Amino acid sequence: MKNMYIYLDTYVLQKDMRIRMPKSILDNLNVEKGVSKFDIYLDTKNDSLVLKLNKDKNKE
């Protein structure tokens, strides 16, 4: 199955390693600012980072 990517925006990596998330994720994913967590994956074949919504977001 081929992945389908939807371009949202481009942001600069900040000096403290932060990346701003596009506001459109609030409309397209069931996420809340300061609450939702993302799992980060590295795709070495395509030099890509993949963010996936953490399924256990309510567990601390």
All heavy atoms as TSV, in Angstrom:
chain	resi	resn	atom	element	x	y	z
A	1	MET	N	N	0.846	-1.175	0.000
A	1	MET	CA	C	0.000	0.000	0.000
A	1	MET	C	C	0.891	1.238	0.000
A	1	MET	O	O	1.788	1.372	0.829
A	1	MET	CB	C	-0.902	-0.019	1.222
A	1	MET	CG	C	-1.863	1.103	1.301
A	1	MET	SD	S	-2.930	0.708	2.710
A	1	MET	CE	C	-3.894	2.108	2.816
A	2	LYS	N	N	0.653	2.156	-0.891
A	2	LYS	CA	C	1.464	3.357	-1.022
A	2	LYS	C	C	0.956	4.442	-0.080
A	2	LYS	O	O	-0.232	4.667	0.032
A	2	LYS	CB	C	1.410	3.841	-2.470
A	2	LYS	CG	C	2.342	4.978	-2.752
A	2	LYS	CD	C	2.290	5.352	-4.212
A	2	LYS	CE	C	3.209	6.521	-4.482
A	2	LYS	NZ	N	3.173	6.926	-5.875
A	3	ASN	N	N	1.907	5.117	0.612
A	3	ASN	CA	C	1.531	6.224	1.489
A	3	ASN	C	C	1.085	7.414	0.666
A	3	ASN	O	O	1.643	7.699	-0.383
A	3	ASN	CB	C	2.704	6.650	2.371
A	3	ASN	CG	C	2.999	5.632	3.442
A	3	ASN	OD1	O	2.116	4.909	3.860
A	3	ASN	ND2	N	4.233	5.561	3.871
A	4	MET	N	N	0.093	8.111	1.169
A	4	MET	CA	C	-0.377	9.324	0.518
A	4	MET	C	C	-0.097	10.487	1.450
A	4	MET	O	O	-0.569	10.508	2.582
A	4	MET	CB	C	-1.874	9.234	0.232
A	4	MET	CG	C	-2.426	10.395	-0.485
A	4	MET	SD	S	-4.164	10.070	-0.812
A	4	MET	CE	C	-4.533	11.434	-1.840
A	5	TYR	N	N	0.706	11.425	0.995
A	5	TYR	CA	C	1.058	12.582	1.808
A	5	TYR	C	C	0.318	13.808	1.309
A	5	TYR	O	O	0.181	14.013	0.113
A	5	TYR	CB	C	2.564	12.846	1.758
A	5	TYR	CG	C	3.387	11.734	2.357
A	5	TYR	CD1	C	4.169	10.920	1.556
A	5	TYR	CD2	C	3.383	11.501	3.721
A	5	TYR	CE1	C	4.922	9.895	2.103
A	5	TYR	CE2	C	4.129	10.483	4.274
A	5	TYR	CZ	C	4.908	9.687	3.461
A	5	TYR	OH	O	5.641	8.676	4.002
A	6	ILE	N	N	-0.133	14.619	2.241
A	6	ILE	CA	C	-0.805	15.878	1.919
A	6	ILE	C	C	0.070	16.999	2.443
A	6	ILE	O	O	0.325	17.073	3.649
A	6	ILE	CB	C	-2.203	15.947	2.565
A	6	ILE	CG1	C	-3.068	14.809	2.035
A	6	ILE	CG2	C	-2.848	17.299	2.310
A	6	ILE	CD1	C	-4.386	14.651	2.766
A	7	TYR	N	N	0.567	17.851	1.557
A	7	TYR	CA	C	1.423	18.970	1.953
A	7	TYR	C	C	0.600	19.980	2.737
A	7	TYR	O	O	-0.471	20.385	2.309
A	7	TYR	CB	C	2.034	19.632	0.712
A	7	TYR	CG	C	2.821	20.865	1.037
A	7	TYR	CD1	C	4.107	20.766	1.566
A	7	TYR	CD2	C	2.278	22.125	0.851
A	7	TYR	CE1	C	4.830	21.894	1.882
A	7	TYR	CE2	C	2.996	23.260	1.173
A	7	TYR	CZ	C	4.268	23.137	1.683
A	7	TYR	OH	O	4.969	24.266	2.000
A	8	LEU	N	N	1.106	20.413	3.900
A	8	LEU	CA	C	0.413	21.396	4.715
A	8	LEU	C	C	1.131	22.737	4.747
A	8	LEU	O	O	0.508	23.773	4.587
A	8	LEU	CB	C	0.232	20.881	6.142
A	8	LEU	CG	C	-0.643	19.641	6.295
A	8	LEU	CD1	C	-0.681	19.195	7.745
A	8	LEU	CD2	C	-2.045	19.899	5.775
A	9	ASP	N	N	2.447	22.754	4.959
A	9	ASP	CA	C	3.187	24.014	5.030
A	9	ASP	C	C	4.665	23.726	5.239
A	9	ASP	O	O	5.049	22.582	5.461
A	9	ASP	CB	C	2.660	24.878	6.182
A	9	ASP	CG	C	2.773	26.360	5.890
A	9	ASP	OD1	O	3.590	26.736	5.030
A	9	ASP	OD2	O	2.047	27.146	6.517
A	10	THR	N	N	5.505	24.761	5.193
A	10	THR	CA	C	6.935	24.639	5.423
A	10	THR	C	C	7.335	25.548	6.579
A	10	THR	O	O	6.903	26.704	6.633
A	10	THR	CB	C	7.725	25.062	4.161
A	10	THR	OG1	O	7.344	24.225	3.072
A	10	THR	CG2	C	9.222	24.948	4.387
A	11	TYR	N	N	8.128	25.008	7.513
A	11	TYR	CA	C	8.583	25.777	8.664
A	11	TYR	C	C	10.080	25.552	8.871
A	11	TYR	O	O	10.604	24.506	8.528
A	11	TYR	CB	C	7.842	25.370	9.939
A	11	TYR	CG	C	6.419	25.828	9.972
A	11	TYR	CD1	C	5.389	24.978	9.627
A	11	TYR	CD2	C	6.097	27.122	10.355
A	11	TYR	CE1	C	4.066	25.399	9.648
A	11	TYR	CE2	C	4.779	27.546	10.382
A	11	TYR	CZ	C	3.776	26.681	10.034
A	11	TYR	OH	O	2.475	27.100	10.063
A	12	VAL	N	N	10.735	26.515	9.494
A	12	VAL	CA	C	12.152	26.438	9.802
A	12	VAL	C	C	12.344	25.705	11.132
A	12	VAL	O	O	11.577	25.907	12.073
A	12	VAL	CB	C	12.743	27.871	9.906
A	12	VAL	CG1	C	14.190	27.844	10.377
A	12	VAL	CG2	C	12.627	28.584	8.578
A	13	LEU	N	N	13.370	24.870	11.196
A	13	LEU	CA	C	13.741	24.238	12.457
A	13	LEU	C	C	14.336	25.322	13.352
A	13	LEU	O	O	15.318	25.970	12.998
A	13	LEU	CB	C	14.769	23.128	12.213
A	13	LEU	CG	C	15.311	22.404	13.438
A	13	LEU	CD1	C	14.202	21.644	14.146
A	13	LEU	CD2	C	16.425	21.464	13.040
A	14	GLN	N	N	13.738	25.548	14.519
A	14	GLN	CA	C	14.183	26.588	15.433
A	14	GLN	C	C	15.495	26.180	16.118
A	14	GLN	O	O	15.839	25.003	16.161
A	14	GLN	CB	C	13.108	26.853	16.504
A	14	GLN	CG	C	11.766	27.263	15.939
A	14	GLN	CD	C	11.817	28.612	15.238
A	14	GLN	OE1	O	12.403	29.551	15.742
A	14	GLN	NE2	N	11.203	28.702	14.072
A	15	LYS	N	N	16.225	27.146	16.659
A	15	LYS	CA	C	17.505	26.865	17.315
A	15	LYS	C	C	17.351	25.929	18.502
A	15	LYS	O	O	18.271	25.180	18.830
A	15	LYS	CB	C	18.169	28.174	17.762
A	15	LYS	CG	C	18.682	28.984	16.599
A	15	LYS	CD	C	19.363	30.240	17.062
A	15	LYS	CE	C	19.849	31.040	15.864
A	15	LYS	NZ	N	20.564	32.255	16.275
A	16	ASP	N	N	16.194	25.952	19.157
A	16	ASP	CA	C	15.958	25.042	20.286
A	16	ASP	C	C	15.284	23.747	19.834
A	16	ASP	O	O	14.712	23.022	20.631
A	16	ASP	CB	C	15.146	25.729	21.376
A	16	ASP	CG	C	13.759	26.136	20.920
A	16	ASP	OD1	O	13.424	25.928	19.737
A	16	ASP	OD2	O	12.995	26.662	21.742
A	17	MET	N	N	15.366	23.445	18.538
A	17	MET	CA	C	14.903	22.196	17.910
A	17	MET	C	C	13.391	22.075	17.782
A	17	MET	O	O	12.870	21.013	17.477
A	17	MET	CB	C	15.449	20.968	18.656
A	17	MET	CG	C	16.963	20.872	18.675
A	17	MET	SD	S	17.644	20.718	17.016
A	17	MET	CE	C	17.118	19.081	16.589
A	18	ARG	N	N	12.643	23.156	17.983
A	18	ARG	CA	C	11.193	23.103	17.808
A	18	ARG	C	C	10.835	23.258	16.338
A	18	ARG	O	O	11.528	23.917	15.579
A	18	ARG	CB	C	10.509	24.220	18.592
A	18	ARG	CG	C	10.533	24.030	20.078
A	18	ARG	CD	C	9.843	25.173	20.795
A	18	ARG	NE	N	10.612	26.399	20.558
A	18	ARG	CZ	C	10.081	27.562	20.207
A	18	ARG	NH1	N	8.787	27.706	20.063
A	18	ARG	NH2	N	10.840	28.622	20.004
A	19	ILE	N	N	9.733	22.657	15.964
A	19	ILE	CA	C	9.123	22.852	14.654
A	19	ILE	C	C	7.667	23.214	14.899
A	19	ILE	O	O	6.952	22.496	15.594
A	19	ILE	CB	C	9.186	21.579	13.784
A	19	ILE	CG1	C	10.630	21.155	13.554
A	19	ILE	CG2	C	8.478	21.809	12.453
A	19	ILE	CD1	C	10.760	19.832	12.827
A	20	ARG	N	N	7.244	24.328	14.341
A	20	ARG	CA	C	5.843	24.741	14.495
A	20	ARG	C	C	4.951	23.802	13.685
A	20	ARG	O	O	5.301	23.402	12.590
A	20	ARG	CB	C	5.656	26.165	14.007
A	20	ARG	CG	C	6.316	27.181	14.884
A	20	ARG	CD	C	6.089	28.570	14.343
A	20	ARG	NE	N	4.657	28.819	14.150
A	20	ARG	CZ	C	3.927	29.648	14.890
A	20	ARG	NH1	N	4.502	30.337	15.840
A	20	ARG	NH2	N	2.656	29.811	14.664
A	21	MET	N	N	3.807	23.492	14.239
A	21	MET	CA	C	2.845	22.657	13.524
A	21	MET	C	C	1.833	23.569	12.834
A	21	MET	O	O	1.394	24.557	13.420
A	21	MET	CB	C	2.119	21.729	14.502
A	21	MET	CG	C	3.038	20.783	15.250
A	21	MET	SD	S	3.802	19.580	14.178
A	21	MET	CE	C	2.443	18.483	13.967
A	22	PRO	N	N	1.458	23.246	11.610
A	22	PRO	CA	C	0.452	24.056	10.914
A	22	PRO	C	C	-0.884	24.029	11.659
A	22	PRO	O	O	-1.291	22.994	12.189
A	22	PRO	CB	C	0.305	23.376	9.555
A	22	PRO	CG	C	1.476	22.480	9.428
A	22	PRO	CD	C	1.937	22.143	10.803
A	23	LYS	N	N	-1.561	25.161	11.709
A	23	LYS	CA	C	-2.862	25.231	12.393
A	23	LYS	C	C	-3.890	24.312	11.752
A	23	LYS	O	O	-4.846	23.893	12.398
A	23	LYS	CB	C	-3.373	26.666	12.394
A	23	LYS	CG	C	-2.591	27.562	13.310
A	23	LYS	CD	C	-3.160	28.958	13.334
A	23	LYS	CE	C	-2.326	29.846	14.232
A	23	LYS	NZ	N	-2.811	31.225	14.249
A	24	SER	N	N	-3.678	23.956	10.505
A	24	SER	CA	C	-4.638	23.097	9.809
A	24	SER	C	C	-4.719	21.699	10.417
A	24	SER	O	O	-5.700	20.985	10.189
A	24	SER	CB	C	-4.304	23.012	8.320
A	24	SER	OG	O	-3.013	22.492	8.129
A	25	ILE	N	N	-3.722	21.292	11.219
A	25	ILE	CA	C	-3.844	19.967	11.842
A	25	ILE	C	C	-4.972	19.927	12.851
A	25	ILE	O	O	-5.535	18.870	13.110
A	25	ILE	CB	C	-2.525	19.476	12.478
A	25	ILE	CG1	C	-2.153	20.294	13.704
A	25	ILE	CG2	C	-1.399	19.400	11.486
A	25	ILE	CD1	C	-1.127	19.624	14.584
A	26	LEU	N	N	-5.305	21.080	13.433
A	26	LEU	CA	C	-6.418	21.119	14.388
A	26	LEU	C	C	-7.738	20.787	13.700
A	26	LEU	O	O	-8.629	20.187	14.299
A	26	LEU	CB	C	-6.508	22.488	15.057
A	26	LEU	CG	C	-5.295	22.893	15.901
A	26	LEU	CD1	C	-5.429	24.338	16.369
A	26	LEU	CD2	C	-5.123	21.959	17.081
A	27	ASP	N	N	-7.872	21.176	12.438
A	27	ASP	CA	C	-9.089	20.899	11.681
A	27	ASP	C	C	-9.097	19.495	11.092
A	27	ASP	O	O	-10.161	18.912	10.900
A	27	ASP	CB	C	-9.244	21.904	10.539
A	27	ASP	CG	C	-9.393	23.328	11.039
A	27	ASP	OD1	O	-9.958	23.522	12.143
A	27	ASP	OD2	O	-8.947	24.249	10.331
A	28	ASN	N	N	-7.902	18.959	10.800
A	28	ASN	CA	C	-7.819	17.687	10.086
A	28	ASN	C	C	-7.561	16.472	10.977
A	28	ASN	O	O	-7.771	15.339	10.536
A	28	ASN	CB	C	-6.724	17.770	9.016
A	28	ASN	CG	C	-7.114	18.735	7.929
A	28	ASN	OD1	O	-8.090	18.529	7.222
A	28	ASN	ND2	N	-6.365	19.821	7.803
A	29	LEU	N	N	-7.082	16.691	12.187
A	29	LEU	CA	C	-6.839	15.597	13.129
A	29	LEU	C	C	-7.552	15.910	14.438
A	29	LEU	O	O	-7.806	17.061	14.754
A	29	LEU	CB	C	-5.335	15.453	13.414
A	29	LEU	CG	C	-4.444	15.021	12.264
A	29	LEU	CD1	C	-2.984	15.086	12.692
A	29	LEU	CD2	C	-4.787	13.610	11.821
A	30	ASN	N	N	-7.829	14.894	15.196
A	30	ASN	CA	C	-8.481	15.082	16.488
A	30	ASN	C	C	-7.391	15.348	17.535
A	30	ASN	O	O	-7.020	14.469	18.298
A	30	ASN	CB	C	-9.298	13.831	16.843
A	30	ASN	CG	C	-10.103	14.019	18.098
A	30	ASN	OD1	O	-10.398	15.140	18.498
A	30	ASN	ND2	N	-10.441	12.925	18.741
A	31	VAL	N	N	-6.835	16.588	17.538
A	31	VAL	CA	C	-5.748	16.938	18.443
A	31	VAL	C	C	-6.082	18.194	19.236
A	31	VAL	O	O	-6.919	18.991	18.826
A	31	VAL	CB	C	-4.414	17.152	17.676
A	31	VAL	CG1	C	-3.966	15.874	17.021
A	31	VAL	CG2	C	-4.539	18.258	16.655
A	32	GLU	N	N	-5.420	18.323	20.394
A	32	GLU	CA	C	-5.573	19.505	21.236
A	32	GLU	C	C	-4.186	20.069	21.536
A	32	GLU	O	O	-3.255	19.313	21.840
A	32	GLU	CB	C	-6.238	19.134	22.564
A	32	GLU	CG	C	-7.668	18.683	22.452
A	32	GLU	CD	C	-8.230	18.340	23.822
A	32	GLU	OE1	O	-8.135	19.189	24.727
A	32	GLU	OE2	O	-8.732	17.211	23.978
A	33	LYS	N	N	-4.063	21.393	21.494
A	33	LYS	CA	C	-2.793	22.046	21.822
A	33	LYS	C	C	-2.418	21.730	23.259
A	33	LYS	O	O	-3.251	21.792	24.163
A	33	LYS	CB	C	-2.914	23.562	21.687
A	33	LYS	CG	C	-3.114	24.053	20.292
A	33	LYS	CD	C	-3.175	25.575	20.329
A	33	LYS	CE	C	-3.686	26.146	19.054
A	33	LYS	NZ	N	-3.809	27.618	19.133
A	34	GLY	N	N	-1.145	21.376	23.474
A	34	GLY	CA	C	-0.643	21.108	24.814
A	34	GLY	C	C	-1.077	19.793	25.418
A	34	GLY	O	O	-0.716	19.490	26.551
A	35	VAL	N	N	-1.845	18.991	24.682
A	35	VAL	CA	C	-2.347	17.722	25.213
A	35	VAL	C	C	-1.934	16.548	24.317
A	35	VAL	O	O	-1.404	15.552	24.802
A	35	VAL	CB	C	-3.893	17.745	25.350
A	35	VAL	CG1	C	-4.414	16.402	25.798
A	35	VAL	CG2	C	-4.326	18.847	26.290
A	36	SER	N	N	-2.178	16.678	23.039
A	36	SER	CA	C	-1.936	15.583	22.101
A	36	SER	C	C	-0.442	15.311	21.937
A	36	SER	O	O	0.374	16.223	21.964
A	36	SER	CB	C	-2.540	15.916	20.737
A	36	SER	OG	O	-3.930	16.091	20.862
A	37	LYS	N	N	-0.114	14.033	21.785
A	37	LYS	CA	C	1.278	13.609	21.613
A	37	LYS	C	C	1.432	12.934	20.255
A	37	LYS	O	O	0.511	12.284	19.752
A	37	LYS	CB	C	1.675	12.629	22.712
A	37	LYS	CG	C	1.671	13.247	24.086
A	37	LYS	CD	C	2.086	12.227	25.125
A	37	LYS	CE	C	2.067	12.837	26.513
A	37	LYS	NZ	N	2.467	11.863	27.532
A	38	PHE	N	N	2.626	13.101	19.677
A	38	PHE	CA	C	2.939	12.485	18.400
A	38	PHE	C	C	4.141	11.566	18.548
A	38	PHE	O	O	5.101	11.889	19.250
A	38	PHE	CB	C	3.267	13.558	17.353
A	38	PHE	CG	C	2.073	14.326	16.887
A	38	PHE	CD1	C	1.648	15.453	17.565
A	38	PHE	CD2	C	1.361	13.918	15.770
A	38	PHE	CE1	C	0.542	16.170	17.142
A	38	PHE	CE2	C	0.258	14.628	15.339
A	38	PHE	CZ	C	-0.158	15.749	16.028
A	39	ASP	N	N	4.093	10.415	17.888
A	39	ASP	CA	C	5.242	9.527	17.773
A	39	ASP	C	C	6.010	9.994	16.544
A	39	ASP	O	O	5.410	10.315	15.512
A	39	ASP	CB	C	4.793	8.078	17.590
A	39	ASP	CG	C	4.025	7.559	18.787
A	39	ASP	OD1	O	4.330	7.974	19.919
A	39	ASP	OD2	O	3.124	6.728	18.583
A	40	ILE	N	N	7.345	10.039	16.643
A	40	ILE	CA	C	8.187	10.526	15.551
A	40	ILE	C	C	8.990	9.363	14.995
A	40	ILE	O	O	9.677	8.653	15.740
A	40	ILE	CB	C	9.143	11.629	16.046
A	40	ILE	CG1	C	8.349	12.756	16.700
A	40	ILE	CG2	C	9.994	12.161	14.888
A	40	ILE	CD1	C	9.215	13.754	17.445
A	41	TYR	N	N	8.908	9.169	13.684
A	41	TYR	CA	C	9.619	8.097	12.997
A	41	TYR	C	C	10.557	8.703	11.957
A	41	TYR	O	O	10.227	9.718	11.341
A	41	TYR	CB	C	8.643	7.156	12.283
A	41	TYR	CG	C	7.693	6.462	13.220
A	41	TYR	CD1	C	6.465	7.029	13.542
A	41	TYR	CD2	C	8.024	5.240	13.782
A	41	TYR	CE1	C	5.591	6.399	14.405
A	41	TYR	CE2	C	7.150	4.598	14.652
A	41	TYR	CZ	C	5.941	5.183	14.946
A	41	TYR	OH	O	5.076	4.558	15.804
A	42	LEU	N	N	11.715	8.049	11.751
A	42	LEU	CA	C	12.657	8.462	10.727
A	42	LEU	C	C	12.604	7.465	9.580
A	42	LEU	O	O	12.800	6.266	9.782
A	42	LEU	CB	C	14.078	8.518	11.301
A	42	LEU	CG	C	15.194	8.784	10.299
A	42	LEU	CD1	C	15.025	10.151	9.643
A	42	LEU	CD2	C	16.553	8.674	10.968
A	43	ASP	N	N	12.331	7.961	8.388
A	43	ASP	CA	C	12.343	7.152	7.177
A	43	ASP	C	C	13.673	7.439	6.482
A	43	ASP	O	O	13.818	8.438	5.786
A	43	ASP	CB	C	11.160	7.528	6.285
A	43	ASP	CG	C	11.097	6.723	5.003
A	43	ASP	OD1	O	12.083	6.037	4.664
A	43	ASP	OD2	O	10.064	6.799	4.317
A	44	THR	N	N	14.676	6.575	6.725
A	44	THR	CA	C	16.011	6.811	6.179
A	44	THR	C	C	16.063	6.647	4.670
A	44	THR	O	O	16.895	7.250	4.014
A	44	THR	CB	C	17.044	5.873	6.826
A	44	THR	OG1	O	16.631	4.531	6.639
A	44	THR	CG2	C	17.198	6.176	8.303
A	45	LYS	N	N	15.183	5.853	4.132
A	45	LYS	CA	C	15.156	5.635	2.684
A	45	LYS	C	C	14.778	6.919	1.948
A	45	LYS	O	O	15.301	7.209	0.876
A	45	LYS	CB	C	14.158	4.522	2.349
A	45	LYS	CG	C	14.082	4.183	0.891
A	45	LYS	CD	C	13.116	3.045	0.645
A	45	LYS	CE	C	13.025	2.738	-0.839
A	45	LYS	NZ	N	12.052	1.672	-1.098
A	46	ASN	N	N	13.871	7.702	2.520
A	46	ASN	CA	C	13.378	8.909	1.863
A	46	ASN	C	C	13.802	10.198	2.561
A	46	ASN	O	O	13.297	11.269	2.233
A	46	ASN	CB	C	11.847	8.873	1.791
A	46	ASN	CG	C	11.356	7.722	0.949
A	46	ASN	OD1	O	11.792	7.539	-0.176
A	46	ASN	ND2	N	10.463	6.921	1.500
A	47	ASP	N	N	14.720	10.114	3.536
A	47	ASP	CA	C	15.121	11.292	4.320
A	47	ASP	C	C	13.919	12.068	4.814
A	47	ASP	O	O	13.782	13.274	4.603
A	47	ASP	CB	C	16.026	12.219	3.507
A	47	ASP	CG	C	17.440	11.710	3.390
A	47	ASP	OD1	O	17.841	10.887	4.237
A	47	ASP	OD2	O	18.148	12.135	2.460
A	48	SER	N	N	13.018	11.376	5.489
A	48	SER	CA	C	11.773	11.981	5.943
A	48	SER	C	C	11.524	11.703	7.415
A	48	SER	O	O	11.931	10.668	7.944
A	48	SER	CB	C	10.585	11.399	5.160
A	48	SER	OG	O	10.703	11.661	3.793
A	49	LEU	N	N	10.838	12.643	8.053
A	49	LEU	CA	C	10.302	12.426	9.386
A	49	LEU	C	C	8.812	12.206	9.241
A	49	LEU	O	O	8.151	12.899	8.470
A	49	LEU	CB	C	10.529	13.638	10.285
A	49	LEU	CG	C	11.958	13.919	10.711
A	49	LEU	CD1	C	12.014	15.201	11.512
A	49	LEU	CD2	C	12.521	12.767	11.531
A	50	VAL	N	N	8.305	11.251	9.989
A	50	VAL	CA	C	6.871	10.958	9.961
A	50	VAL	C	C	6.343	11.138	11.379
A	50	VAL	O	O	6.893	10.580	12.328
A	50	VAL	CB	C	6.609	9.520	9.470
A	50	VAL	CG1	C	5.130	9.197	9.509
A	50	VAL	CG2	C	7.182	9.323	8.071
A	51	LEU	N	N	5.298	11.940	11.519
A	51	LEU	CA	C	4.644	12.138	12.811
A	51	LEU	C	C	3.324	11.404	12.800
A	51	LEU	O	O	2.522	11.581	11.888
A	51	LEU	CB	C	4.385	13.630	13.059
A	51	LEU	CG	C	5.592	14.541	13.078
A	51	LEU	CD1	C	5.145	15.992	13.174
A	51	LEU	CD2	C	6.497	14.202	14.233
A	52	LYS	N	N	3.111	10.578	13.808
A	52	LYS	CA	C	1.835	9.866	13.934
A	52	LYS	C	C	1.240	10.196	15.284
A	52	LYS	O	O	1.938	10.234	16.294
A	52	LYS	CB	C	2.031	8.352	13.814
A	52	LYS	CG	C	2.362	7.894	12.421
A	52	LYS	CD	C	2.301	6.392	12.357
A	52	LYS	CE	C	2.366	5.945	10.919
A	52	LYS	NZ	N	2.048	4.518	10.804
A	53	LEU	N	N	-0.050	10.413	15.302
A	53	LEU	CA	C	-0.751	10.697	16.547
A	53	LEU	C	C	-0.614	9.497	17.475
A	53	LEU	O	O	-0.881	8.361	17.082
A	53	LEU	CB	C	-2.225	10.987	16.256
A	53	LEU	CG	C	-3.064	11.523	17.399
A	53	LEU	CD1	C	-2.474	12.820	17.942
A	53	LEU	CD2	C	-4.478	11.767	16.929
A	54	ASN	N	N	-0.158	9.734	18.697
A	54	ASN	CA	C	0.029	8.675	19.671
A	54	ASN	C	C	-1.332	8.158	20.109
A	54	ASN	O	O	-2.186	8.931	20.534
A	54	ASN	CB	C	0.829	9.217	20.866
A	54	ASN	CG	C	1.122	8.161	21.884
A	54	ASN	OD1	O	0.228	7.742	22.599
A	54	ASN	ND2	N	2.363	7.754	21.956
A	55	LYS	N	N	-1.539	6.864	20.003
A	55	LYS	CA	C	-2.839	6.257	20.335
A	55	LYS	C	C	-3.117	6.263	21.836
A	55	LYS	O	O	-4.254	6.201	22.255
A	55	LYS	CB	C	-2.896	4.821	19.820
A	55	LYS	CG	C	-2.759	4.716	18.325
A	55	LYS	CD	C	-3.936	5.318	17.620
A	55	LYS	CE	C	-3.787	5.129	16.127
A	55	LYS	NZ	N	-4.777	5.824	15.359
A	56	ASP	N	N	-2.076	6.328	22.659
A	56	ASP	CA	C	-2.234	6.325	24.118
A	56	ASP	C	C	-2.142	7.737	24.663
A	56	ASP	O	O	-1.583	7.971	25.720
A	56	ASP	CB	C	-1.160	5.450	24.771
A	56	ASP	CG	C	-1.264	4.010	24.331
A	56	ASP	OD1	O	-2.400	3.537	24.129
A	56	ASP	OD2	O	-0.221	3.367	24.180
A	57	LYS	N	N	-2.725	8.717	23.969
A	57	LYS	CA	C	-2.546	10.117	24.337
A	57	LYS	C	C	-3.133	10.466	25.700
A	57	LYS	O	O	-2.723	11.445	26.291
A	57	LYS	CB	C	-3.152	11.027	23.276
A	57	LYS	CG	C	-4.662	10.957	23.154
A	57	LYS	CD	C	-5.153	11.909	22.085
A	57	LYS	CE	C	-6.661	11.881	22.020
A	57	LYS	NZ	N	-7.170	12.778	21.026
A	58	ASN	N	N	-4.044	9.666	26.221
A	58	ASN	CA	C	-4.644	9.961	27.520
A	58	ASN	C	C	-3.868	9.374	28.685
A	58	ASN	O	O	-4.131	9.666	29.829
A	58	ASN	CB	C	-6.101	9.479	27.566
A	58	ASN	CG	C	-6.976	10.233	26.590
A	58	ASN	OD1	O	-6.792	11.426	26.378
A	58	ASN	ND2	N	-7.903	9.540	25.973
A	59	LYS	N	N	-2.893	8.503	28.389
A	59	LYS	CA	C	-2.096	7.875	29.447
A	59	LYS	C	C	-0.865	8.732	29.708
A	59	LYS	O	O	-0.232	9.207	28.809
A	59	LYS	CB	C	-1.659	6.466	29.020
A	59	LYS	CG	C	-2.832	5.529	28.868
A	59	LYS	CD	C	-2.359	4.166	28.471
A	59	LYS	CE	C	-3.535	3.236	28.279
A	59	LYS	NZ	N	-3.116	1.916	27.812
A	60	GLU	N	N	-0.533	8.917	30.929
A	60	GLU	CA	C	0.643	9.719	31.321
A	60	GLU	C	C	1.749	8.805	31.778
A	60	GLU	O	O	1.671	7.921	32.486
A	60	GLU	CB	C	0.291	10.722	32.419
A	60	GLU	CG	C	-0.623	11.809	31.927
A	60	GLU	CD	C	0.019	12.720	30.880
A	60	GLU	OE1	O	1.194	13.083	31.016
A	60	GLU	OE2	O	-0.666	13.055	29.925
